[in-house]
Each structure stands twice: as structure tokens, then as C-alpha cells.
Amino acid sequence: MHAATTTLDEIVIFRTNAQLDRECICGFWLPGLRYGNSWFKKIDNDAYWNTYPLVVNRILDRPLVTISTAVLRRDPDAVVGFAVMEAREGAPAVPRTLHWVWTRERWRARGIARRLVAPTIEQVSHLTKRGLELKPKAWKFNPFV
């Protein structure tokens, strides 16, 4: 007899633009960038923690930004991953820029990030060492978008 296998869709719900996820996003994006990128580690501690939250919130406030979030089906407040993407003027339904993607460590390698990130992404605005390893070669790195 085989043990029953559970699919990702039975455990995780994927949703878009849930505002309650904003605090969670900042809480993982900011330290992830700070400690995952050797250049950001060099920024003065107070300068980073007092200024970069403003940058992240400005990105989140842009009208063409979408937030895709993966949460546990049994506990929709338990975020296991998210992606922050942005479309271009004239094509608001088609994300082209990935600003940040994150998956909770114990949920990695299960395809969550792949499900969160739109297949239409062409560029990324933020990179960590690990992100550089995973970034498709076709995606451009453009920190100025």
C-alpha cells in the first residue's frame, strides 16, 4: 500500500495583492537584501535600516506593482513565499520586472517561487548572491527601475 501524497495545491493557496502581506514583505525583503548581498552589508547600519524601508514601500505603492503570495491553506496568515512584480505602462496585466521573491527556508525547492513569479519577467531590480545563482540568464539586472 502506498502512502498518500499531498500536492502543493492541497497545502498552499496562491493569492494576489493581499495588503495584509505588506508588513511581512518588508520583514523578509529588508534583512534578505541586507545580509544576502555583500554590497548592502557595507552600507552603514543606521542608514540602511532608516532609509531602505522607504525604498521598498515606494515600490509597493506603485500602481502597476502586484504582490503574489503563497500562504498555508489551513492558516492563511502563515506566509510561505511571495513575489513583488511590476508591469509596464500600456500592459498593466503583464509583469515584466521582478523586484523581490522570497520563500520560507523550509518550503524551498518545492516550486513555490516558480509558481509566484510570472513567466513574463524580463528583468530584476534586486539581487542577492543566491538570487544571482538562480536568475535566468535572459533576465537583465536593472536596479534603476
C-alpha positions as CSV (number, residue, x, y, z in Angstrom):
1,M,0.0,0.0,0.0
2,H,1.3,3.4,-0.9
3,A,1.3,6.4,1.4
4,A,-1.0,9.2,0.2
5,T,0.9,12.1,-1.4
6,T,-0.2,15.6,-0.9
7,T,0.1,18.1,-3.7
8,L,1.3,21.7,-3.2
9,D,-2.2,23.0,-4.1
10,E,-3.7,21.0,-1.2
11,I,-1.4,22.7,1.3
12,V,-0.8,26.2,-0.2
13,I,-3.0,28.9,-1.5
14,F,-1.6,31.4,-4.1
15,R,-3.2,34.9,-3.9
16,T,-2.5,38.3,-5.4
17,N,-2.4,41.8,-3.9
18,A,-3.3,41.0,-0.3
19,Q,-2.5,44.2,1.5
20,L,-2.2,42.4,4.8
21,D,1.0,40.8,3.4
22,R,2.9,44.2,3.2
23,E,4.4,44.1,6.6
24,C,5.5,40.5,6.1
25,I,7.1,41.5,2.8
26,C,9.2,44.3,4.4
27,G,10.1,42.0,7.2
28,F,11.7,39.5,4.9
29,W,12.9,41.7,2.0
30,L,14.9,44.1,4.1
31,P,17.1,41.6,6.0
32,G,17.2,39.3,3.0
33,L,18.8,42.1,0.9
34,R,21.0,43.4,3.7
35,Y,22.5,40.0,4.5
36,G,22.2,38.3,1.1
37,N,24.1,40.9,-0.8
38,S,27.7,41.8,0.1
39,W,27.4,45.4,-1.2
40,F,24.3,46.1,1.0
41,K,26.2,44.7,4.0
42,K,28.7,47.6,3.5
43,I,26.0,50.3,3.9
44,D,26.1,52.0,7.3
45,N,23.6,50.1,9.6
46,D,21.5,53.1,10.6
47,A,21.5,54.5,7.0
48,Y,20.2,51.1,5.7
49,W,17.5,50.4,8.3
50,N,16.3,54.0,8.3
51,T,16.2,54.6,4.5
52,Y,15.7,51.3,2.7
53,P,12.2,50.7,4.1
54,L,11.2,53.9,2.3
55,V,12.5,52.4,-1.0
56,V,10.6,49.2,-0.5
57,N,7.4,51.0,0.4
58,R,7.7,53.3,-2.6
59,I,8.0,50.2,-4.8
60,L,5.0,48.6,-3.1
61,D,3.0,51.8,-3.6
62,R,3.5,51.9,-7.4
63,P,0.2,51.4,-9.3
64,L,1.5,48.6,-11.6
65,V,3.1,46.5,-8.8
66,T,1.5,43.2,-7.9
67,I,2.2,41.1,-4.9
68,S,1.8,37.3,-5.3
69,T,1.7,35.4,-2.0
70,A,1.8,31.8,-1.1
71,V,0.1,31.0,2.3
72,L,-0.9,27.8,4.1
73,R,-4.4,26.7,3.3
74,R,-5.1,25.8,6.9
75,D,-3.7,29.2,8.1
76,P,-4.0,32.0,5.5
77,D,-1.9,34.3,7.8
78,A,1.1,32.0,7.5
79,V,3.0,33.3,4.5
80,V,5.4,30.8,3.0
81,G,6.5,32.8,0.0
82,F,5.9,36.0,-2.0
83,A,6.9,37.8,-5.2
84,V,6.8,41.6,-5.9
85,M,6.5,42.3,-9.6
86,E,5.7,45.3,-11.8
87,A,4.1,45.7,-15.2
88,R,4.8,48.4,-17.7
89,E,2.6,51.3,-18.8
90,G,0.3,50.0,-21.5
91,A,0.4,46.4,-20.4
92,P,-0.8,46.5,-16.7
93,A,-1.7,42.8,-16.6
94,V,1.8,41.6,-17.7
95,P,4.5,41.8,-15.1
96,R,8.0,42.4,-16.6
97,T,10.1,43.4,-13.6
98,L,10.7,41.2,-10.5
99,H,11.6,43.3,-7.6
100,W,11.8,40.6,-4.9
101,V,11.0,36.9,-4.5
102,W,11.3,35.0,-1.2
103,T,10.3,31.6,0.0
104,R,10.5,30.4,3.7
105,E,13.5,28.2,4.0
106,R,11.7,25.0,4.9
107,W,9.4,25.5,1.9
108,R,12.2,26.0,-0.7
109,A,12.7,23.6,-3.6
110,R,9.0,22.8,-3.8
111,G,8.3,25.1,-6.8
112,I,6.7,27.9,-4.8
113,A,8.8,30.7,-6.2
114,R,8.4,29.3,-9.7
115,R,4.6,29.5,-9.2
116,L,4.7,33.0,-7.7
117,V,6.9,34.6,-10.4
118,A,5.2,35.5,-13.7
119,P,6.6,33.8,-16.8
120,T,6.7,37.2,-18.5
121,I,9.6,38.6,-16.3
122,E,12.4,40.2,-18.3
123,Q,14.4,42.0,-15.6
124,V,15.1,42.0,-11.9
125,S,15.7,45.1,-9.7
126,H,17.2,43.5,-6.6
127,L,19.7,40.6,-6.3
128,T,21.3,38.6,-3.6
129,K,24.1,36.1,-4.0
130,R,21.6,33.3,-4.1
131,G,19.3,35.2,-6.5
132,L,22.2,35.7,-8.9
133,E,22.7,31.9,-8.9
134,L,19.0,31.3,-9.7
135,K,18.3,34.2,-12.1
136,P,17.7,33.0,-15.6
137,K,20.4,34.3,-18.0
138,A,17.8,36.1,-20.1
139,W,16.7,38.3,-17.3
140,K,18.5,41.6,-17.1
141,F,19.6,43.1,-13.8
142,N,18.4,46.7,-13.6
143,P,18.5,48.3,-10.1
144,F,17.2,51.6,-11.5
145,V,13.6,50.6,-12.4
